[in-house]
């Protein structure tokens, strides 16, 4: 899964596939597969990119 998240860069918007209630989050950093995301409804979370494939949000309405 780490390869799936390797393209994520700070500023990109994502959602967590298992936690839709967290809302859209903004990537803060992506270092060695550890992705820090600031989710609107949950706050700052560090994601293990080898276990969770975050879903990019390209057009937020």
Protein Blocks (a to p, Z undefined) as FASTA:
>chain_A
ZZmmmmpcghiacddfklmmnopaddfbdcehiacdddfklopadddfklbccdddfbdZ
Z
